[in-house]
């Protein structure tokens, strides 16, 4: 909700920058997200100033500056410990590549500068010294109405920078605003190919970090952008899953994504956990099946994330969660089976896997209270295993590679790792064997059974 008394609390370093510019005879206004967020009662973090001072004039006025984007008129002014971006007012210019203007034309007309911005809620300027707002495109009204509307013709705005289409969806999630119908009509999904995947990734990160994302992800699909950016996920729309599901695969995936915490790896794992169902669909007299969709889905998800320039670490974590998301934990699941599960996914991932499992079931036709009880049971079983302090990885064994080399007169080599993995395999089944004496005996038997000798490079 818009603050009843429109005002902006401006940090002192930003005030100093504006005051200094005005004292030198230039205009100075705060613009963009800081004004929008302040009017919504949110904490503003990025403070941007626009001025009619040219870049070289800004550099002469302030003692310490950084030419952040000088070719576009942006100079970063260093004031104490804060950096304030100061940008010379610009006129609209032609965008031939759908990403950036072909040239920059500076102006002293504030309205002309605001007219080139994406949405009306981002086209509000504030003079902090006079405490006056400049709102030529009714952005404050749209804030009150919780409406997302482009400045001017939406088709033109999106043609200038195709990323704005994805920003529209992101703002709808982060702010909970509804895009205006005429603005939606201007979306041209094919233009997104002009945008670098790194920029797309940044917008998707912000979208997936929002608290409420169902409607925005649905819009992501219906407007056609999902088909362009993640066609593998778009293909899950319309795939029927049988009587135990209320939604098609895409709808279920969106509900599952909403049900996990807004952690990036969890949100991606939830959104993509069933991405391989179109390829694995089969139907017989027993019903609909998606055999091995978890294994294939992990591979497809990692390919998607790689294409979107995510780190190997995130690709692998998401892939692991998807690969094991079908693992069933029951009250009568053996401790041995659960220890092996924890060994495969890692202690650091087991709780995320359980959360994904819970969200997956919530996205089906199940009583929420029953799902919660099942989730609590899964947590209880895992916590019991972890509390037992059993060996769950090689590093938990009572012997090390050095112990094996010394006790069995072995030489360093790859076989040491094989022996340790063999010992862990035994201990996962029988935790009581995790003593140094028992493990050395087991290792000796392993060497004999495999016809290996000591005092050799193994």
N, C-alpha and C positions, 0 to 999 in steps of 0.2 A: 504494500500500500504506500502511496506517495505521502511524504511527510506533510502534515497540515500546514506548517509554516516553512515555506521553501527557503532553505539556507544551506550553506555548505561550510563545514568547519575545515579550514585549509591549514595544512602544516606550515610552520614558520618558514622553512627554506623555500617553499613554493611561493609564499607571499613575498618573500624577499626578491625572488626572480621577477615577479609581476610588478612589484613596486619599482625595481631598478629600471625595467624596460619603460614603464610609464614616465619615470623621472627623466628619461632620455628622449621623451617625446613620442614614444611608440605605443601602439595599442598592445594590450596583454590580456588574454582570456584563458581560463581553464576550460578544456573541452574533453569530449569523449566519455569513456567509462567512469572516470572519477566523478563527474557531474551526475551522470545517471545513477551510480550506486549511492552517492550521497543523498540524492532526492528520494531514493527508495529506503533510506535508513540503514544502508549497508556500509561496511567499512571499505573505503576506497584505498587502493594500493598503488595504482599507476597514475601518476599526476602528469598530465600533458598540457603544455601551454602553447597557444598559437599567438602569433604576433605579426605585425607588418614589417618588422625589422628584418633585413636580409641576412643570410648566413654570415657574411663577413662582418656585418655590423654587430651581430650577436657575439661573435668571437672577440670583437674589440671592446665591447661593453663589459664582458665578464672575464675575470682573471684566469679561470681554469675551465676549459671546455674540451669536449671530445667530438670530432667530426663524425658522429654516428652514421648519418645518412645525408651527408652534405649535398649530394646530387639531387636529393628530394627536398632539401631545405631544412633538414633536421640536425640540430646541434644539441648535444647533451651538455648541460651546465652543471658543474660540480659545486655544490654549496654545502660545506661541512661534510657530513657523511652521506648526504642524499644527492642523488642524481636526478635532475629534472630535464625531461625532453622538451626542447623548445623548437617549434616548427614554424617556418614562415608560411603565411596564408597563401593558398594556391587556388588557381582556377581549375575548373574541369578541363581535362585534356583527353585526347583520343587514346583508347586502349586497343591496340591491334592484336595483342597476344592474349587478351583475357586475363592478364595478371597484373600488369603495371602500366602506367601512362607512358606514351611514346616520348613525351617531353614534359617538362614542368614549367608552368607559367605562374610567376608570383603575382600577388595582388594585395591591395590594402582593404579590400571589400570583405568584411566578415561574413556576410550572407553568401557571397560567392564561394568562400571557403567551406562553409557549413553545407552548401548544396551538393558538394561532391562526396559527402559521407554516405555510409550505407543505409542506416535506419534512423528514423526521426528521433528515437530515444537516445541516439548517439550524436545528434546534431544540435545539441544545446550548449551554449557558451555561457560562462559565468565570469563576471568581473569581480574579483574578490575584494578590491579596494572600494568600489562603489556599492558592492553587494547587489549587483543588477544581473538578471538573467536575460539572455538573448535567445529567443526561441521562434525563429521564423517559420518552422515547419510543424508546429504544434506537437513537439515531442513530449512536453509535460502533460498535455492532454492524453496522449497515448500511454504514458506511464500510468496515469490514473485509470485508464480503461484497460490496462494490461494487454495492449495491442502491439504487434510487431508490424511496422509499415515502412516501406522503403521511402527514401527521400526522392520524390519525383517518380518517374516511370520505372517500375520494377524490372522490366525486361532490359532496359538500358543499364540500370545499376548492376544487374547480374552479369551482363555482357562485359562490363568494364573489368570486373574481378569476379570470376566464377566461384571463388571460395566463399563469397557472400551468401550463396545458396546454402552452404553447409553451416555458416554462421547463423543463419536464420533458424535452422533446426537446433543448433546448440543453444541459442538464446531462449528458444521455446522451452528447453529442458531446464536450463540453469535459472531462468527468471520465472518460469511457469506462465509465460505469456502466450497468447494465441496469435498466429500469423493472420494478417488481413487477407481476405479472399483474393483481392486484386494483386496483392504481393505474391501469393502462391502461383497465380496464373503466369507470372513472369519467369518462373523457374524453367531453365533449359538444361536438363541433366547432361546432355552430351558435352557441354562446355567444360565440365569438371576435368576433362582430360588435359586441359591447359594448365592445371594446377599441379605443382610438385607433390609427390606423396608425403614428403616431410610436413608440408603445410596442412595437408588433409589429416595426417596423424595428430597434429596438435589440436585440431578442432574436435576430432573424435575423442581424444583424451578428456577434453573439457566436457563434452557431451556425456561420456560414460561416468564422469565423476559427479554428475548431478544426482540429487536425491530421487526425483521422480522422472523416469525416462520412458515410460510405456508409450505415451502419446507421441513423443518426439521420435522414437524408433519406428513407430507405425508411419509417421509422416516421412521419415527417411526412406521407407519403402514406397509409399504411395506416390511420392513426388518423382520417383524414378532415379534418385541419386544412389540408392543401395545397389541397383542393377549395374550402375557404372563403376562403383567403388568396390563393392563386395558381391559380385554376381553369384558366387557360390552360395551365399546366404539368401539372396533374393530368390534363388531357385527352390528354396524350401517352402515358399508360399504355396498353399493349395495342396500340400501333401497330407493326405488323411493318415491318422495314426491309430485308428480303431476306437473301440467303445470306452476305453479307460482314459481317453483324452477329450477335453472340451475344445481344444484349438488345433489348427493345423500345425505343422512343424515350426513355421516362422512365428506364429502367435505364441506357441509354447515357449520358444526360445526367448522371446521378448519378455514374457512373464517371468521366466527363470532368471533372466538378467536383472530384472527389477528386484528379485527376491534375495540377491546376495548383497553384501556390503559394497559400497562404491570404491572398491579397491581395483585398480586397473586390471591386474591379472585375473581376478575373480570375475569381473564384468565380462572380459573377453572370453574366458572359459565358459561362462554361462551362455553368452550369446552364440557361441560357435559349437557348443557341445553336441548338437545334433546335425551339424552341417553336412554330414555324409549320408543322411537318410535318403535323399533322392537317388543316390547311386546304389544303395543297399536295399531298396524297397523290394519286398516280395509278398505274395499273398497265396494262401492255400486254404484248405478246409478248416484249419485251426485259427485262421485270422491273418492279420498283417504282421510282417516281420521286417526287422532291419538288422540282420546278422552282421556282426563285426563293424557296425557303424562307429563304435567308439574308437577302434584302432585306425580305421581309415579317416575318421573325423579328426583325430590328432594330427595326422599328416597334412590334411587339407588346411586345418587351422594354422599350422606352422607356416605353410606356404603363403597364406593370406597375410599373416603378420610380418613375414619377411618382405613381401611386396610393399607393405606399408611402412617399411624401414624400422620396425621395432628391433630391439636388441635381441641377441641370441638368448640371453638369460630369460627374457619375458616369453619368447617363442617356446623355449623348452619347458618353462613352468606351466604355461597354458596347455601345451601338448600333453604333458604328464597328467594334469587334472582331467582332461578330456579322455585320455586313454584309460583311466581307471574309474570314470564316473559311473559306470554300471555295476561296480563291485557292491555286492549285497552284504550288509552286516546284520546279523540276526541275533536274538537273545541266545540262541544255541550255537552260534559260531564258535569254533574252537579257538582257544588262546593261540595255538600254533598257527592257525590261518591268519589271525589278526597280526601276530608278530611278523609274519611274512609280508602282509600288506604294508605295514609300517616300514619294513625294510625296503620294499620296492619304491614307495613314494617318498620316504624320508620323514623323519619326525617333524621337520619344518613345514611340510606340506599336508600332513594328515588332517589337521583341523580345517584347512581350506577345502580339502576333498569332501569332508563330511558336510560342510556348509553347501557345497555345490550339489551334493546328493540330496540334501534337504530341499533346496530350491527347486531342483528337478522334479521332485515328487509333489511339491506345492503347485507346480504348473500342470498337474494332472487332475483327474476327477477324484480327489481324496479329501476326506474330512480334515480341515486344518489342524484340529486338536489331535487327531490321530497321527498326523505328520509330526507335530511337535513332540508327541510322546515317543515316536520312533527316533527322532533326532536326539532326544535326551538319552534314549537307550544307547544309541551309537556313541555318543560322547562318554557315557558311563563306562562302556566296554573298553574304549580306547584309553581312557584315563586309568582304568584298572591295570591295563597292560603296561602303560608308562610308569605307573607307581611301583610296579614290581621290579623296576630297574634291571630288567633282563637285557642281554646283549641284543641290539637291533641292527648293528652295523659292525664292520670289521674293527673299527676303532674301539668298540666296546668289549672286544675279546680280552681275556686274561693273559694272552700272549701277544707278542709283536713279531714282526718279521725278524728282528734282531734276535729275539729269543729262539726262534726256530733255527736260525743260522748257527747260534752258539750251542744249543742243546743237541741238535741232530747233525752237527758237523757239516752243514750245508754251505754252499757258496751263493752269493747274491745272484739273482736271476729272476726271470718271469715266473718260474714255478713257485716261488715264495708266495706270490699273490694268489696263485691257484690253490695252494694249501690253505691259506687264510680263508679264502672263500668257501672251501670245503668245510673247514672248522665252523665257520659261521652257520653254514647250512645245518650242521648237526646241532648247534646250540639253539637255533631258532625252533627246532623240534623239541629239544630237551635242555632247557636253560640251566639245569643243575650241572651240566657238563662244563660250564664255563669256569673251570679252575685251571691253573697252569699245568698241574700234573696230568689231569685228564686230557687236556688239549695236546700236550706233548705226546702222550700215548696214542691219541687218535691220529696225530700227524705221522707218527712212526708207522702205524698200521696203513695209513694212506700210501706211504712210500712203498711199503712191501706189496700191497694189493696192486699197485700200478707198476710194479717191477722197476722201481727207481732205486738208485743207490745214493748213499750219503757221500760226503767228500767229493761232490761233483758239482759242476756249474749247471744248475737246474733252471 
